[in-house]
Amino acid sequence: MAWNPNIYNKFKTERFAPFYDLVALIDTKPDLKVIDLGCGTGELTRKLADQLPNSQVLGIDSSSEMLSQAVAFSNDQVTFEQRGIEEQVKLNEKYDLVFSNAAIQWSDTHKELLPEIIGMLRPGGQLAIQIPDQTGNVLNQILDELVQEETYKRALNNWRRVSPVLDIDEYAQILFENGSKNMTIYKKIYPLIVSNKEELYNWISGTALIPYLERLDGEIKESFIQEFKARIDKRFTKVSVIYPFKRILMEARF
């Protein structure tokens, strides 16, 4: 899946807010061995490292487009490698802190993946993860309804990405079953306030819309975009627009 860092960074301030909330949940100690799963452009990986004195932080991401910008944020403390999350968990490397900000929603089967991620921790280690609550967010709901309609379903060859994101109760159960009795899990709204509805399309075009647009071309692609925009316009009737974007934050110690 081809990411566009420029589109993604268009809403940098809004995308950074949950990162800071997640960092606030970390038990800050010196000399930690840390991995950032799905580090993107690396800018937030560097900010994470700056909060952890004398720690070594590795950022991994599957996107060469995103990582092309990460070199600007590397130093003696921070390094980057191109690798998917599923590949990383199989390497059997152990860390004091496993961190992931807005990334594992792109990995399937969280009931299987999360225990594998927990397995990357050293005894006494901490997990810190933030993900969008995809099934609870209106733009994702509109998108999911649209791709199931016959015209677009046929154009997509019946392909549809079902969100792997679970309910927070399920995440709590997984963390408990894998050894944590000390955890924090909550859902929070991060309001996206924009001056026009086109900006709502721009917001989702940098993330969840990407795999669908890659599978469409020509007139059907343009039809899909225009229909999606029309449904955004119908759903959000006022200008300026507040979009209550929901995210799930969790941390646990093992």
Backbone torsions as a table, in degrees:
resi	resn	phi	psi	omega
1	MET	NA	125.6	-175.2
2	ALA	-87.7	116.6	178.7
3	TRP	-93.2	149.6	175.7
4	ASN	-116.5	103.7	-178.2
5	PRO	-57.8	-32.1	-177.9
6	ASN	-67.5	-41.8	177.6
7	ILE	-68.5	-43.2	-179.2
8	TYR	-60.2	-41.5	-176.3
9	ASN	-79.7	-3.6	179.4
10	LYS	-59.0	-32.0	179.5
11	PHE	-112.9	45.1	-174.5
12	LYS	-57.5	-46.8	-177.7
13	THR	-58.8	-45.5	-178.9
14	GLU	-67.8	-35.4	-179.2
15	ARG	-75.7	-23.2	-179.1
16	PHE	-79.2	-26.7	-173.2
17	ALA	-55.5	-49.0	179.5
18	PRO	-67.7	-26.0	175.1
19	PHE	-58.3	-46.4	-178.9
20	TYR	-65.7	-35.6	175.6
21	ASP	-65.2	-37.5	179.7
22	LEU	-68.9	-43.0	178.7
23	VAL	-60.4	-34.4	-179.7
24	ALA	-64.3	-19.1	179.5
25	LEU	-85.9	-9.1	-175.9
26	ILE	-80.1	138.1	173.1
27	ASP	-81.7	97.4	-172.1
28	THR	-71.7	123.5	177.5
29	LYS	-138.0	157.1	175.9
30	PRO	-81.1	162.3	169.6
31	ASP	61.7	38.1	178.2
32	LEU	-87.8	150.7	168.4
33	LYS	-100.9	118.8	-167.5
34	VAL	-127.3	144.6	170.0
35	ILE	-128.1	138.6	176.0
36	ASP	-109.6	108.8	-177.5
37	LEU	-84.6	117.2	-177.3
38	GLY	78.0	60.1	-170.1
39	CYS	-79.2	-11.2	179.9
40	GLY	61.2	-130.2	-177.4
41	THR	-75.0	-8.5	178.3
42	GLY	87.7	-7.5	-177.0
43	GLU	-63.6	-43.3	-179.5
44	LEU	-75.5	-27.7	174.3
45	THR	-60.8	-42.4	177.0
46	ARG	-63.8	-41.2	178.1
47	LYS	-64.2	-37.9	176.2
48	LEU	-61.9	-48.2	-179.1
49	ALA	-60.4	-36.6	-179.7
50	ASP	-64.4	-21.0	179.2
51	GLN	-89.6	-6.7	-173.1
52	LEU	-121.9	92.6	-173.0
53	PRO	-59.3	133.5	175.5
54	ASN	59.2	23.1	179.5
55	SER	-94.9	154.8	175.4
56	GLN	-105.7	122.8	-173.3
57	VAL	-121.3	124.9	175.7
58	LEU	-107.7	126.3	173.4
59	GLY	-105.5	129.5	177.2
60	ILE	-121.7	146.7	177.8
61	ASP	-157.1	149.1	-179.4
62	SER	-85.5	-11.7	-173.6
63	SER	-94.3	116.7	176.3
64	SER	-68.1	-31.3	179.2
65	GLU	-62.9	-44.8	179.2
66	MET	-68.2	-45.6	-176.0
67	LEU	-67.7	-18.3	178.2
68	SER	-61.8	-22.7	178.9
69	GLN	-94.0	-9.9	-173.1
70	ALA	-72.9	-24.1	-177.3
71	VAL	-57.4	-29.5	-179.4
72	ALA	-68.4	-16.5	-176.2
73	PHE	-111.2	5.7	179.3
74	SER	-85.2	150.5	174.6
75	ASN	-158.6	-163.6	-178.5
76	ASP	-64.5	-21.2	-177.6
77	GLN	-96.6	-25.2	-171.1
78	VAL	-122.9	127.9	175.7
79	THR	-130.5	161.8	-177.6
80	PHE	-133.6	145.7	176.0
81	GLU	-140.9	145.1	177.5
82	GLN	-86.7	113.7	-177.7
83	ARG	-166.3	142.4	176.3
84	GLY	-78.8	160.2	-179.4
85	ILE	-62.8	-42.2	-179.6
86	GLU	-63.5	-34.5	175.6
87	GLU	-67.5	-41.5	-175.3
88	GLN	-63.3	-41.9	-175.4
89	VAL	-65.3	-20.4	-178.8
90	LYS	-85.7	-6.2	-177.3
91	LEU	-81.9	-11.9	176.4
92	ASN	63.0	28.6	172.7
93	GLU	-84.0	143.0	-176.9
94	LYS	-111.7	145.1	-175.2
95	TYR	-136.8	156.6	174.8
96	ASP	-80.5	-30.6	179.0
97	LEU	-138.4	123.7	171.1
98	VAL	-107.6	118.2	-172.6
99	PHE	-120.4	140.2	176.0
100	SER	-152.8	119.9	-177.0
101	ASN	-114.9	109.0	176.2
102	ALA	57.3	52.0	-178.8
103	ALA	-135.8	-43.8	-170.8
104	ILE	-71.8	-6.9	173.7
105	GLN	-65.1	-15.7	176.9
106	TRP	-87.8	-5.7	176.7
107	SER	-100.5	138.2	-177.5
108	ASP	-83.0	171.9	172.3
109	THR	48.4	67.2	-179.4
110	HIS	-62.2	-27.6	179.4
111	LYS	-65.0	-27.8	176.5
112	GLU	-93.9	-37.5	-174.8
113	LEU	-70.3	-43.6	-173.6
114	LEU	-61.2	-43.5	175.0
115	PRO	-59.8	-34.1	177.4
116	GLU	-66.8	-40.1	177.3
117	ILE	-64.8	-42.5	177.0
118	ILE	-59.3	-35.3	178.9
119	GLY	-65.3	-10.9	177.1
120	MET	-81.2	-7.6	-175.3
121	LEU	-87.5	142.8	168.2
122	ARG	-73.7	159.5	174.1
123	PRO	-54.8	132.7	-177.2
124	GLY	84.8	3.3	-177.0
125	GLY	-77.1	169.7	-176.9
126	GLN	-127.4	141.9	176.2
127	LEU	-109.0	136.0	176.5
128	ALA	-139.7	116.7	-174.2
129	ILE	-135.0	138.8	172.5
130	GLN	-129.7	133.9	178.6
131	ILE	-142.5	150.4	172.9
132	PRO	-70.5	142.2	176.0
133	ASP	-81.0	77.9	-168.5
134	GLN	-58.0	-43.4	-177.1
135	THR	-71.1	-17.7	-179.3
136	GLY	-97.0	-3.8	-177.1
137	ASN	-98.6	134.2	-170.1
138	VAL	-61.5	-43.8	-179.0
139	LEU	-62.4	-38.6	176.0
140	ASN	-65.0	-37.2	179.1
141	GLN	-66.0	-43.6	177.7
142	ILE	-61.3	-44.6	179.8
143	LEU	-61.2	-45.0	-177.8
144	ASP	-65.4	-38.3	176.8
145	GLU	-65.1	-42.0	-176.3
146	LEU	-64.0	-43.9	-175.1
147	VAL	-72.9	-11.1	177.5
148	GLN	-93.2	-4.1	176.2
149	GLU	-76.8	146.8	-165.6
150	GLU	-55.7	-42.7	-177.6
151	THR	-58.7	-48.7	-177.0
152	TYR	-81.6	-30.9	175.3
153	LYS	-58.9	-43.6	179.0
154	ARG	-67.0	-43.2	-179.7
155	ALA	-64.2	-29.9	-179.8
156	LEU	-91.0	5.9	-178.4
157	ASN	54.4	41.7	178.2
158	ASN	65.6	13.6	178.2
159	TRP	-81.6	135.4	177.7
160	ARG	-151.7	134.1	178.3
161	ARG	-92.4	111.4	176.8
162	VAL	-86.0	126.3	-176.8
163	SER	-62.6	134.7	176.8
164	PRO	-85.5	-4.0	-173.8
165	VAL	-66.5	130.4	-176.6
166	LEU	-97.4	173.1	172.0
167	ASP	-74.1	153.3	-177.3
168	ILE	-63.2	-28.5	175.9
169	ASP	-62.6	-39.2	-179.8
170	GLU	-68.1	-38.9	177.2
171	TYR	-63.9	-40.3	178.1
172	ALA	-60.4	-41.1	-179.9
173	GLN	-64.9	-42.5	179.4
174	ILE	-63.6	-44.4	179.3
175	LEU	-61.6	-43.4	179.6
176	PHE	-63.9	-46.1	-177.8
177	GLU	-64.7	-20.9	-179.8
178	ASN	-104.4	17.8	166.2
179	GLY	110.2	3.8	-178.9
180	SER	-101.0	130.2	171.9
181	LYS	-116.3	2.5	-178.0
182	ASN	-127.5	99.5	-173.6
183	MET	-144.6	157.6	172.1
184	THR	-130.8	124.6	177.9
185	ILE	-138.5	129.2	176.6
186	TYR	-154.0	161.6	176.5
187	LYS	-111.4	135.6	-177.0
188	LYS	-136.8	142.3	174.3
189	ILE	-89.4	127.8	172.9
190	TYR	-110.6	100.4	-174.2
191	PRO	-67.9	126.7	172.4
192	LEU	-99.6	114.7	-177.5
193	ILE	-110.7	118.5	-176.1
194	VAL	-128.6	158.9	-175.1
195	SER	-85.5	-16.3	179.2
196	ASN	-152.4	162.1	-173.3
197	LYS	-73.1	-22.6	176.3
198	GLU	-57.9	-33.0	179.9
199	GLU	-66.7	-28.6	175.4
200	LEU	-66.8	-39.0	174.7
201	TYR	-64.2	-42.9	179.2
202	ASN	-61.2	-37.0	179.4
203	TRP	-59.2	-52.5	-175.5
204	ILE	-79.3	-20.3	179.3
205	SER	-67.4	-19.8	179.1
206	GLY	-86.6	-2.2	-177.5
207	THR	-139.7	-94.6	-168.8
208	ALA	-63.4	-24.5	-177.7
209	LEU	-78.4	-21.4	-172.3
210	ILE	-53.4	-53.1	-175.5
211	PRO	-64.2	-24.6	177.6
212	TYR	-76.7	-44.6	179.8
213	LEU	-65.1	-29.2	177.5
214	GLU	-68.4	-22.7	-177.1
215	ARG	-96.5	-1.7	-179.3
216	LEU	-120.2	154.9	174.0
217	ASP	-153.2	169.9	175.6
218	GLY	62.8	-142.6	-174.3
219	GLU	-65.6	-36.9	-177.9
220	ILE	-68.1	-34.5	176.7
221	LYS	-64.8	-45.2	179.5
222	GLU	-64.9	-39.1	177.1
223	SER	-61.7	-42.0	179.5
224	PHE	-61.7	-46.5	-179.4
225	ILE	-62.3	-46.6	-177.0
226	GLN	-67.2	-37.2	178.0
227	GLU	-68.3	-38.5	177.7
228	PHE	-63.2	-45.5	179.1
229	LYS	-62.5	-38.4	179.6
230	ALA	-63.4	-37.3	-179.3
231	ARG	-74.7	-32.5	172.4
232	ILE	-62.3	-44.8	-178.9
233	ASP	-61.8	-38.0	179.8
234	LYS	-71.1	-36.9	-176.0
235	ARG	-76.4	-38.9	-178.3
236	PHE	-106.6	104.3	-168.8
237	THR	-93.8	-11.8	-176.0
238	LYS	-112.6	155.3	174.6
239	VAL	-132.9	130.8	-0.3
240	SER	-63.8	165.5	-173.2
241	VAL	-114.1	133.8	168.8
242	ILE	-109.1	124.7	176.9
243	TYR	-111.0	111.2	-177.1
244	PRO	-80.5	87.3	-175.5
245	PHE	-81.0	121.0	-175.5
246	LYS	-96.1	137.3	176.7
247	ARG	-132.3	154.5	176.9
248	ILE	-110.3	128.3	176.2
249	LEU	-118.7	137.1	179.1
250	MET	-145.5	142.7	170.6
251	GLU	-139.9	149.3	179.5
252	ALA	-153.2	149.6	178.5
253	ARG	-116.9	144.1	-171.5
254	PHE	-127.8	NA	NA
